[in-house]
């Protein structure tokens, strides 16, 4: 198995698929590992940290005989066309937004494994890249909220009087939301959380936050929330609007893998918020949870700032890369023997995350998207 780690070329992407320590673990398992020159520089892993037995190569050289390409982001169309025919490609491939690349994978007989489709089962927890990267994003979002909010997060008692702590609302109590809650609490804020899954209450309260009760339970399969009915949407919207009106900062994290982010914060809700309040919309890459979010930009509406940051995990590229690399190793290492990769497509993890194999699109949802597109 000859592994290539290419340099990420998407603007703003700082991560690298394998840090030096994890790359050497693959080498100890008998794999030949090549790193494209400069691949780790933005994550603060210079080329000389990828020493023997690893190789640092030019991209074209590494592509010539690679049997597996491990990446963070989906390759561009041009990069996909340059992949070796018949190779294994593993990364956060975001098929719904990169259907042209999926067709290239099919034509080039590439086995494409999408890390965002790792199923939410106990055995796969150590392989779950969405969770590892969401933890980074949630932490950083709380720091952004504290920096941008016009108030102190903690309560301060001074000679000039007592300053009340900031009120923070976190929307979505998945991994990112829980990390945002924990970080905001450590910074001293009063934190409330909203999630339409009833089972999230215990986790929220264990972190010292208060759960916003809307009377709606939309627990779905695989640890994700189901779609709300129109009546349920109206019920939860009114309850949530009342809490947002009192918040100094809102951190929104509700995302659906492979689908646009649900619109939870309406313009009317924003207009009820305090002057100077901030919204950090972590779902911006999926279009945002707020109606006013502009992905990658900041919008100010009636003195409320709505931030739509992209590539949040890249802002902490060292731990984000290390965690993602361990996800890749935990995924692939059980299928490596004597340096050879033998994937089991009947496996409960590998099967659901496979997009293309043997010149066919094997993922039902992706096949439907392709049919709808044509």
C-alpha positions as CSV (number, residue, x, y, z in Angstrom):
1,X,0.0,0.0,0.0
2,X,1.5,3.3,-1.2
3,X,-0.1,6.2,0.6
4,X,0.1,9.8,-0.7
5,X,-0.8,12.8,1.5
6,X,-1.4,15.7,-0.8
7,X,-1.2,19.4,0.1
8,X,-4.6,20.9,0.6
9,X,-5.3,23.5,-2.0
10,X,-8.7,24.8,-0.9
11,X,-8.4,28.5,0.2
12,X,-8.4,28.8,4.0
13,X,-7.7,25.1,4.6
14,X,-4.8,24.7,7.0
15,X,-5.1,21.1,8.0
16,X,-3.1,18.1,6.7
17,X,-4.5,14.5,6.5
18,X,-1.6,12.9,8.5
19,X,0.6,14.5,11.1
20,X,4.1,13.0,11.3
21,X,3.4,10.7,14.3
22,X,0.4,9.1,12.6
23,X,2.1,8.8,9.2
24,X,4.9,6.8,10.9
25,X,2.3,4.5,12.4
26,X,1.1,3.6,8.9
27,X,4.8,3.1,8.0
28,X,5.3,0.7,10.9
29,X,2.3,-1.3,9.6
30,X,4.3,-1.9,6.4
31,X,2.8,0.9,4.2
32,X,4.9,3.2,2.1
33,X,3.9,6.8,3.0
34,X,4.7,9.8,0.8
35,X,4.0,13.4,1.8
36,X,3.7,16.1,-0.9
37,X,6.2,18.9,-0.3
38,X,4.7,21.6,1.9
39,X,1.6,19.6,2.8
40,X,2.0,20.1,6.6
41,X,3.4,23.6,6.7
42,X,0.1,25.4,7.4
43,X,-0.5,23.0,10.2
44,X,3.0,23.7,11.6
45,X,4.4,20.3,10.5
46,X,7.4,21.2,8.3
47,X,8.7,18.8,5.7
48,X,11.7,17.8,7.9
49,X,9.3,16.4,10.6
50,X,8.2,13.8,8.1
51,X,11.5,12.0,8.2
52,X,12.6,8.4,7.5
53,X,10.9,6.0,6.8
54,X,8.5,8.6,5.1
55,X,9.2,10.3,1.8
56,X,8.6,13.9,0.9
57,X,7.9,14.2,-2.8
58,X,6.5,16.4,-5.5
59,X,2.8,15.9,-6.1
60,X,3.2,14.4,-9.6
61,X,5.7,11.9,-8.4
62,X,3.5,10.8,-5.5
63,X,0.5,10.4,-7.8
64,X,2.2,8.1,-10.2
65,X,2.0,4.9,-8.1
66,X,-0.2,5.8,-5.1
67,X,-2.7,3.1,-4.2
68,X,-4.3,5.3,-1.6
69,X,-4.7,9.1,-1.3
70,X,-5.7,10.5,2.1
71,X,-7.0,14.0,2.1
72,X,-8.9,16.4,4.3
73,X,-11.2,18.2,1.8
74,X,-12.6,16.8,-1.5
75,X,-10.2,17.3,-4.4
76,X,-11.1,19.9,-7.0
77,X,-12.3,18.7,-10.5
78,X,-8.8,19.1,-11.8
79,X,-7.2,17.3,-8.8
80,X,-9.8,14.4,-9.1
81,X,-8.9,13.9,-12.8
82,X,-5.2,13.6,-11.7
83,X,-5.9,10.8,-9.2
84,X,-4.4,7.4,-10.1
85,X,-6.9,5.1,-11.7
86,X,-8.2,2.4,-9.3
87,X,-6.8,4.1,-6.2
88,X,-8.6,4.4,-2.8
89,X,-9.5,8.0,-1.9
90,X,-10.4,8.8,1.7
91,X,-11.5,12.3,3.0
92,X,-14.3,14.6,3.8
93,X,-15.6,14.4,0.3
94,X,-19.0,16.2,0.7
95,X,-20.6,14.4,-2.3
96,X,-23.7,16.6,-2.2
97,X,-21.6,19.6,-3.1
98,X,-19.1,17.8,-5.4
99,X,-21.2,15.6,-7.7
100,X,-18.9,16.3,-10.7
101,X,-16.0,14.9,-8.7
102,X,-18.1,11.8,-7.8
103,X,-18.6,11.1,-11.5
104,X,-14.9,11.4,-12.0
105,X,-14.3,8.8,-9.2
106,X,-16.7,6.5,-11.0
107,X,-15.1,6.9,-14.4
108,X,-11.6,6.4,-13.0
109,X,-12.6,3.3,-11.0
110,X,-11.7,5.0,-7.7
111,X,-12.9,3.6,-4.4
112,X,-14.0,6.8,-2.6
113,X,-14.7,6.7,1.1
114,X,-16.3,9.7,2.7
115,X,-15.3,10.4,6.2
116,X,-18.4,12.4,6.9
117,X,-20.5,9.3,6.4
118,X,-18.8,7.2,9.1
119,X,-21.9,5.8,10.9
120,X,-22.7,6.8,14.5
121,X,-22.2,3.4,16.0
122,X,-20.1,2.5,19.1
123,X,-17.3,0.8,17.2
124,X,-16.8,3.8,14.9
125,X,-16.5,6.5,17.6
126,X,-12.7,6.6,17.2
127,X,-13.1,7.0,13.4
128,X,-15.7,9.8,13.5
129,X,-14.1,12.8,11.9
130,X,-17.2,14.9,12.0
131,X,-17.1,14.6,15.8
132,X,-13.4,15.2,16.2
133,X,-13.5,18.3,14.0
134,X,-16.8,19.5,15.6
135,X,-15.1,19.5,19.0
136,X,-12.5,21.9,17.7
137,X,-15.1,24.1,16.0
138,X,-17.3,24.3,19.1
139,X,-14.4,25.4,21.3
140,X,-13.2,28.0,18.9
141,X,-16.8,29.3,18.4
142,X,-17.1,30.1,22.1
143,X,-13.8,32.0,22.0
144,X,-15.1,34.0,19.0
145,X,-18.4,34.8,20.8
146,X,-16.4,36.0,23.8
147,X,-14.2,38.2,21.7
148,X,-17.0,39.7,19.6
149,X,-19.7,40.2,22.3
150,X,-19.8,43.7,23.8
151,X,-19.9,42.4,27.4
152,X,-17.8,40.4,29.9
153,X,-18.5,36.7,29.8
154,X,-17.8,36.1,33.6
155,X,-19.4,38.0,36.5
156,X,-17.1,40.6,37.9
157,X,-17.2,42.2,41.3
158,X,-15.3,45.4,41.3
159,X,-15.1,48.6,43.4
160,X,-17.4,50.2,40.7
161,X,-20.0,47.5,41.3
162,X,-21.0,44.0,40.1
163,X,-21.0,43.2,36.4
164,X,-23.5,40.5,35.5
165,X,-22.3,37.6,33.4
166,X,-23.1,37.3,29.7
167,X,-26.1,35.2,28.6
168,X,-25.2,32.7,25.9
169,X,-27.5,30.5,24.0
170,X,-26.1,27.5,22.2
171,X,-28.3,26.0,19.4
172,X,-27.7,22.3,18.8
173,X,-26.3,20.0,21.5
174,X,-24.2,17.7,19.3
175,X,-20.4,17.5,19.7
176,X,-19.8,21.1,18.6
177,X,-22.6,22.5,20.7
178,X,-21.5,20.6,23.9
179,X,-17.9,21.8,23.4
180,X,-19.2,25.4,23.0
181,X,-21.3,25.0,26.1
182,X,-18.4,23.7,28.1
183,X,-16.1,26.5,26.9
184,X,-18.6,29.3,27.5
185,X,-19.2,28.0,31.0
186,X,-15.5,27.9,31.7
187,X,-15.3,31.5,30.6
188,X,-18.0,32.3,33.2
189,X,-21.1,32.9,31.0
190,X,-24.7,31.9,31.9
191,X,-25.4,29.3,29.2
192,X,-28.7,28.0,27.9
193,X,-29.0,25.3,25.2
194,X,-31.5,24.3,22.7
195,X,-31.9,21.0,20.9
196,X,-34.9,19.3,19.5
197,X,-33.7,15.9,20.7
198,X,-35.0,15.1,24.2
199,X,-32.0,12.9,25.1
200,X,-29.7,15.9,24.8
201,X,-31.0,17.3,28.1
202,X,-28.9,15.1,30.3
203,X,-25.7,16.0,28.5
204,X,-26.5,19.7,28.5
205,X,-27.3,19.8,32.2
206,X,-24.2,17.8,33.0
207,X,-22.1,20.7,31.7
208,X,-24.0,23.2,34.0
209,X,-26.2,24.7,31.3
210,X,-29.9,25.0,31.3
211,X,-32.0,23.3,28.6
212,X,-34.6,25.4,26.8
213,X,-37.8,23.4,26.8
214,X,-39.9,23.9,23.7
215,X,-42.2,20.9,24.1
216,X,-40.9,19.4,20.8
217,X,-39.0,16.1,20.6
218,X,-37.5,15.3,17.1
219,X,-35.1,12.6,18.0
220,X,-34.2,10.7,14.8
221,X,-32.0,7.7,13.7
222,X,-28.3,7.6,14.1
223,X,-28.1,10.3,16.7
224,X,-29.4,13.0,14.3
225,X,-32.6,15.0,14.5
226,X,-35.5,14.3,12.2
227,X,-37.3,16.9,10.1
228,X,-39.9,19.0,12.1
229,X,-43.5,19.4,11.1
230,X,-44.7,22.9,10.4
231,X,-46.6,22.9,13.7
232,X,-43.6,21.8,15.6
233,X,-41.5,24.4,13.9
234,X,-43.9,27.2,15.0
235,X,-43.9,25.9,18.6
236,X,-40.1,25.7,18.9
237,X,-39.6,29.0,17.1
238,X,-41.7,30.9,19.7
239,X,-40.0,29.4,22.7
240,X,-36.5,29.9,21.2
241,X,-37.3,33.5,20.1
242,X,-38.0,34.5,23.7
243,X,-34.6,33.1,24.9
244,X,-32.7,34.7,22.0
245,X,-34.1,38.1,22.9
246,X,-32.3,38.0,26.2
247,X,-28.9,36.6,24.9
248,X,-25.7,38.6,24.4
249,X,-24.3,35.8,22.2
250,X,-25.7,32.9,20.3
251,X,-23.7,30.0,19.0
252,X,-25.5,27.9,16.4
253,X,-24.3,24.5,15.5
254,X,-27.2,22.5,14.0
255,X,-26.0,20.7,10.8
256,X,-27.2,17.8,8.8
257,X,-24.5,15.8,7.0
258,X,-25.0,15.9,3.2
259,X,-27.9,18.4,3.4
260,X,-28.4,22.1,3.8
261,X,-28.4,23.4,7.4
262,X,-31.9,23.9,8.9
263,X,-33.1,27.5,9.2
264,X,-33.7,28.0,12.9
265,X,-33.1,31.7,13.5
266,X,-35.4,33.9,11.5
267,X,-35.0,37.5,10.7
268,X,-37.8,38.3,13.1
269,X,-35.9,36.6,15.9
270,X,-32.7,38.6,15.1
271,X,-34.8,41.8,15.3
272,X,-35.9,41.0,18.8
273,X,-32.3,40.5,20.0
274,X,-30.3,43.0,22.2
275,X,-28.4,45.7,20.4
276,X,-24.8,44.6,20.1
277,X,-25.6,40.9,20.4
278,X,-23.6,38.4,18.2
279,X,-24.5,35.2,16.4
280,X,-21.7,32.7,15.5
281,X,-23.2,30.4,12.9
282,X,-21.1,27.3,12.8
283,X,-23.5,25.8,10.2
284,X,-22.5,28.5,7.6
285,X,-20.8,25.9,5.4
286,X,-24.3,24.3,4.9
287,X,-25.9,27.7,4.3
288,X,-26.3,28.6,8.0
289,X,-28.9,28.2,10.7
290,X,-29.8,31.9,10.5
291,X,-31.8,33.3,7.6
292,X,-29.4,36.3,7.4
293,X,-26.1,34.3,7.5
294,X,-23.7,34.9,4.6
295,X,-21.2,32.1,4.6
296,X,-17.7,33.4,5.0
297,X,-18.8,36.9,5.8
298,X,-20.3,39.1,8.6
299,X,-23.7,40.7,8.4
300,X,-24.9,43.4,10.7
301,X,-28.7,43.7,11.0
302,X,-30.3,46.2,13.4
303,X,-27.1,46.2,15.5
304,X,-26.9,42.4,15.7
305,X,-23.8,40.9,14.1
306,X,-24.2,37.5,12.3
307,X,-20.9,35.8,11.6
308,X,-20.7,32.9,9.1
309,X,-17.2,31.5,9.6
310,X,-15.8,28.8,7.4
311,X,-13.0,26.3,8.0
312,X,-13.2,26.8,11.7
313,X,-11.2,23.6,12.6
314,X,-8.4,25.0,10.4
315,X,-7.9,27.8,12.9
316,X,-6.6,25.2,15.3
317,X,-4.8,23.2,12.6
318,X,-2.4,21.3,14.9
319,X,-4.9,19.5,17.1
320,X,-7.4,19.3,14.3
321,X,-4.9,17.6,12.0
322,X,-3.8,15.2,14.7
323,X,-7.3,14.2,15.6
324,X,-8.3,13.7,12.0
325,X,-5.2,11.7,11.3
326,X,-6.1,9.3,14.2
327,X,-9.6,9.0,12.7
328,X,-8.0,7.9,9.4
329,X,-5.7,5.4,11.1
330,X,-8.4,3.9,13.3
331,X,-10.6,3.5,10.2
332,X,-8.0,1.9,7.9
333,X,-5.6,0.0,10.2
334,X,-7.9,-3.0,10.9
335,X,-7.9,-3.6,7.1
336,X,-4.1,-3.5,6.7
337,X,-2.0,-6.6,6.9
338,X,1.6,-6.8,6.0
339,X,1.3,-3.4,4.4
340,X,-1.6,-4.4,2.1
341,X,-5.0,-2.8,2.3
342,X,-8.0,-5.2,2.0
343,X,-11.3,-3.4,2.6
344,X,-14.4,-5.3,3.6
345,X,-17.4,-3.6,1.9
346,X,-19.8,-5.6,4.0
347,X,-18.3,-4.0,7.1
348,X,-20.7,-1.9,9.1
349,X,-18.4,1.1,8.8
350,X,-16.8,0.8,5.4
351,X,-20.0,-0.1,3.6
352,X,-22.1,3.0,4.5
353,X,-19.2,5.5,3.8
354,X,-18.4,4.1,0.3
355,X,-19.4,6.4,-2.5
356,X,-18.0,4.7,-5.6
357,X,-16.4,1.3,-6.2
358,X,-15.7,-0.8,-9.3
359,X,-16.8,1.9,-11.6
360,X,-20.2,2.3,-10.0
361,X,-21.8,4.7,-7.6
362,X,-22.7,2.5,-4.7
363,X,-24.2,5.0,-2.2
364,X,-28.0,5.2,-2.7
365,X,-28.3,8.8,-1.7
366,X,-25.5,10.0,-3.9
367,X,-27.0,7.9,-6.8
368,X,-30.3,9.7,-6.3
369,X,-28.6,13.1,-6.3
370,X,-26.9,12.2,-9.5
371,X,-30.2,11.2,-11.1
372,X,-31.9,14.4,-9.9
373,X,-29.0,16.4,-11.4
374,X,-29.3,14.7,-14.8
